[in-house]
Amino acid sequence: MLFNDNQIEQTSRAMKAMSHPLRLKIIAVLGDGEISVQDIVDRVGTSQSNISQHLAIMRDKGVLRTRKDANRVYYRVGDLRTLEVLSRMREVFGGFGD
């Protein structure tokens, strides 16, 4: 598997954006589909400001996508293959976010 420097840099940024335990938990919640920020807060169990900071990091790195509807923002995993990668990582390194 060969990577050019640009691919290595993009992959590294995305993996770094997902590497925080709370971010992995958020991605696990989003594995069920598109969810509003408030629903993420309710399911993950921390403050909205904390969740928003983590969501912004993953959105900026292309891991997540957003949709705005009136005053609500909905998040989803940008590419469903991300869930497959994380599933394989869970198999190798142990469980998370179930």
GROMACS elastic network, one bead per residue, 0.5 to 0.9 nm:
[ bonds ]
;  ai    aj funct       b0    kb
    3     6     6  0.79440   500
    3     7     6  0.57854   500
    3     8     6  0.60520   500
    4     7     6  0.53616   500
    4     8     6  0.62872   500
    4     9     6  0.87515   500
    5     8     6  0.51045   500
    5     9     6  0.61825   500
    5    10     6  0.86962   500
    6     9     6  0.51394   500
    6    10     6  0.62004   500
    6    11     6  0.85509   500
    7    10     6  0.51624   500
    7    11     6  0.60026   500
    7    12     6  0.83860   500
    8    11     6  0.51971   500
    8    12     6  0.59963   500
    8    13     6  0.86286   500
    9    12     6  0.51046   500
    9    13     6  0.62166   500
    9    14     6  0.87149   500
   10    13     6  0.52236   500
   10    14     6  0.62846   500
   10    15     6  0.86455   500
   10    61     6  0.83290   500
   11    14     6  0.52072   500
   11    15     6  0.60969   500
   11    16     6  0.84755   500
   12    15     6  0.51724   500
   12    16     6  0.60036   500
   12    17     6  0.85147   500
   13    16     6  0.51199   500
   13    17     6  0.61338   500
   13    18     6  0.87662   500
   13    61     6  0.65655   500
   14    17     6  0.50471   500
   14    18     6  0.64084   500
   14    19     6  0.86859   500
   14    58     6  0.75744   500
   14    61     6  0.56896   500
   14    62     6  0.71151   500
   14    63     6  0.63877   500
   15    18     6  0.51395   500
   15    19     6  0.60030   500
   15    63     6  0.89154   500
   16    19     6  0.50622   500
   16    20     6  0.78049   500
   17    20     6  0.72523   500
   17    23     6  0.77751   500
   17    54     6  0.85192   500
   17    57     6  0.62999   500
   17    58     6  0.54558   500
   17    59     6  0.89529   500
   17    60     6  0.88706   500
   17    61     6  0.67005   500
   17    63     6  0.77204   500
   18    21     6  0.80453   500
   18    22     6  0.87934   500
   18    23     6  0.56294   500
   18    24     6  0.60062   500
   18    27     6  0.81882   500
   18    57     6  0.88327   500
   18    58     6  0.68486   500
   18    63     6  0.78285   500
   19    22     6  0.86192   500
   19    23     6  0.69037   500
   19    24     6  0.68350   500
   20    23     6  0.52065   500
   20    24     6  0.63729   500
   20    25     6  0.87830   500
   20    54     6  0.88171   500
   21    24     6  0.51276   500
   21    25     6  0.63113   500
   21    26     6  0.87395   500
   21    96     6  0.84658   500
   21    97     6  0.87945   500
   22    26     6  0.62092   500
   22    27     6  0.86708   500
   22    44     6  0.80612   500
   22    51     6  0.84308   500
   22    54     6  0.78750   500
   23    27     6  0.61805   500
   23    28     6  0.85327   500
   23    51     6  0.85926   500
   23    54     6  0.63757   500
   23    55     6  0.76998   500
   23    58     6  0.79588   500
   24    27     6  0.50856   500
   24    28     6  0.61700   500
   24    29     6  0.86954   500
   24    86     6  0.86044   500
   24    96     6  0.75500   500
   24    97     6  0.68627   500
   25    29     6  0.63063   500
   25    30     6  0.86591   500
   25    44     6  0.70435   500
   25    96     6  0.72741   500
   25    98     6  0.82706   500
   26    29     6  0.50789   500
   26    30     6  0.61995   500
   26    31     6  0.86363   500
   26    40     6  0.70088   500
   26    43     6  0.87230   500
   26    44     6  0.68420   500
   26    51     6  0.83675   500
   26    54     6  0.86653   500
   26    55     6  0.82003   500
   26    97     6  0.81425   500
   27    31     6  0.61217   500
   27    64     6  0.86078   500
   27    76     6  0.84016   500
   27    77     6  0.70449   500
   27    83     6  0.79171   500
   27    97     6  0.83402   500
   28    31     6  0.50771   500
   28    32     6  0.76673   500
   28    83     6  0.80476   500
   28    96     6  0.81723   500
   28    97     6  0.55260   500
   28    98     6  0.70080   500
   29    32     6  0.61590   500
   29    33     6  0.80179   500
   29    35     6  0.83235   500
   29    40     6  0.71126   500
   29    43     6  0.74069   500
   29    44     6  0.77663   500
   29    97     6  0.76501   500
   29    98     6  0.85173   500
   30    33     6  0.52626   500
   30    34     6  0.62533   500
   30    35     6  0.65615   500
   30    40     6  0.80697   500
   30    75     6  0.74342   500
   30    76     6  0.58138   500
   30    77     6  0.63875   500
   31    34     6  0.81985   500
   31    76     6  0.78849   500
   31    77     6  0.71384   500
   31    80     6  0.82544   500
   31    83     6  0.68781   500
   32    35     6  0.82875   500
   32    76     6  0.89401   500
   33    75     6  0.84111   500
   33    76     6  0.61091   500
   33    77     6  0.77134   500
   34    66     6  0.86985   500
   34    67     6  0.89303   500
   34    74     6  0.61558   500
   34    75     6  0.54309   500
   34    77     6  0.77798   500
   35    38     6  0.82288   500
   35    39     6  0.62162   500
   35    40     6  0.66078   500
   35    73     6  0.83999   500
   35    74     6  0.52230   500
   35    75     6  0.55018   500
   35    76     6  0.66837   500
   36    39     6  0.52019   500
   36    40     6  0.63442   500
   36    41     6  0.87295   500
   36    72     6  0.66364   500
   36    73     6  0.56584   500
   36    75     6  0.61753   500
   36    76     6  0.89872   500
   37    40     6  0.50429   500
   37    41     6  0.62274   500
   37    42     6  0.86731   500
   37    48     6  0.76125   500
   37    51     6  0.78135   500
   37    52     6  0.75540   500
   37    55     6  0.87801   500
   37    72     6  0.75205   500
   37    73     6  0.61831   500
   37    74     6  0.61754   500
   37    75     6  0.70726   500
   38    42     6  0.61928   500
   38    43     6  0.86483   500
   38    48     6  0.72148   500
   38    72     6  0.84849   500
   38    73     6  0.87718   500
   39    43     6  0.61225   500
   39    44     6  0.84681   500
   40    43     6  0.51524   500
   40    44     6  0.58525   500
   40    45     6  0.80730   500
   40    48     6  0.86585   500
   40    51     6  0.77513   500
   40    75     6  0.89182   500
   41    44     6  0.53193   500
   41    45     6  0.55848   500
   41    46     6  0.60155   500
   41    47     6  0.65472   500
   41    48     6  0.58420   500
   41    50     6  0.89668   500
   41    51     6  0.65582   500
   41    52     6  0.89927   500
   42    45     6  0.54726   500
   42    46     6  0.77241   500
   42    47     6  0.89621   500
   43    46     6  0.87327   500
   44    51     6  0.85119   500
   46    49     6  0.85662   500
   46    50     6  0.67959   500
   46    51     6  0.69384   500
   47    50     6  0.52608   500
   47    51     6  0.63136   500
   47    52     6  0.85887   500
   48    51     6  0.50624   500
   48    52     6  0.59311   500
   48    53     6  0.85749   500
   49    52     6  0.50355   500
   49    53     6  0.62529   500
   49    54     6  0.88033   500
   50    53     6  0.52877   500
   50    54     6  0.65303   500
   50    55     6  0.87201   500
   51    54     6  0.52297   500
   51    55     6  0.60529   500
   51    56     6  0.85682   500
   52    55     6  0.50055   500
   52    56     6  0.60515   500
   52    57     6  0.86863   500
   53    56     6  0.52153   500
   53    57     6  0.64763   500
   53    58     6  0.89445   500
   54    57     6  0.52413   500
   54    58     6  0.64796   500
   54    59     6  0.86365   500
   55    58     6  0.52545   500
   55    59     6  0.59912   500
   55    60     6  0.85007   500
   55    64     6  0.76112   500
   55    75     6  0.82829   500
   56    60     6  0.59409   500
   56    61     6  0.85727   500
   56    64     6  0.86747   500
   57    60     6  0.52314   500
   57    61     6  0.64071   500
   57    62     6  0.88398   500
   57    63     6  0.87134   500
   58    61     6  0.52129   500
   58    62     6  0.63251   500
   58    63     6  0.51203   500
   58    64     6  0.57126   500
   58    65     6  0.87364   500
   59    62     6  0.51374   500
   59    63     6  0.56603   500
   59    65     6  0.60162   500
   59    66     6  0.77529   500
   59    75     6  0.88217   500
   59    78     6  0.84476   500
   60    63     6  0.76201   500
   60    64     6  0.79863   500
   61    64     6  0.78358   500
   62    65     6  0.70878   500
   62    77     6  0.89962   500
   62    78     6  0.66474   500
   62    79     6  0.88357   500
   63    76     6  0.88990   500
   63    77     6  0.62921   500
   63    78     6  0.53797   500
   63    79     6  0.72817   500
   63    82     6  0.77858   500
   64    75     6  0.66139   500
   64    76     6  0.56893   500
   64    79     6  0.78223   500
   65    74     6  0.83475   500
   65    75     6  0.57337   500
   65    76     6  0.54416   500
   65    77     6  0.61611   500
   65    79     6  0.87472   500
   66    73     6  0.66393   500
   66    74     6  0.54873   500
   66    76     6  0.64432   500
   66    77     6  0.88474   500
   66    78     6  0.85603   500
   67    72     6  0.84571   500
   67    73     6  0.57931   500
   67    74     6  0.51171   500
   67    75     6  0.65650   500
   67    76     6  0.84756   500
   68    71     6  0.70694   500
   68    72     6  0.57968   500
   68    74     6  0.61084   500
   68    75     6  0.88742   500
   69    72     6  0.53060   500
   69    73     6  0.63320   500
   69    74     6  0.76972   500
   70    73     6  0.81376   500
   75    78     6  0.87723   500
   76    79     6  0.87063   500
   77    80     6  0.62247   500
   77    82     6  0.74446   500
   77    83     6  0.79915   500
   78    81     6  0.88304   500
   78    82     6  0.79098   500
   79    82     6  0.57359   500
   79    83     6  0.79594   500
   80    83     6  0.54876   500
   80    84     6  0.70479   500
   81    85     6  0.63138   500
   81    86     6  0.86791   500
   82    85     6  0.50884   500
   82    86     6  0.62537   500
   82    87     6  0.85331   500
   83    86     6  0.50918   500
   83    87     6  0.60130   500
   83    88     6  0.86547   500
   84    88     6  0.63019   500
   84    89     6  0.86457   500
   85    88     6  0.52185   500
   85    89     6  0.62630   500
   85    90     6  0.86825   500
   86    90     6  0.60690   500
   86    91     6  0.86013   500
   87    90     6  0.50678   500
   87    91     6  0.63662   500
   87    92     6  0.88114   500
   87    95     6  0.88123   500
   88    91     6  0.50468   500
   88    92     6  0.63550   500
   88    93     6  0.85953   500
   89    92     6  0.50655   500
   89    93     6  0.57715   500
   89    94     6  0.75254   500
   89    95     6  0.86608   500
   90    93     6  0.52213   500
   90    95     6  0.50190   500
   90    96     6  0.68158   500
   91    94     6  0.58274   500
   91    95     6  0.70876   500
   92    95     6  0.88627   500
   95    98     6  0.75210   500
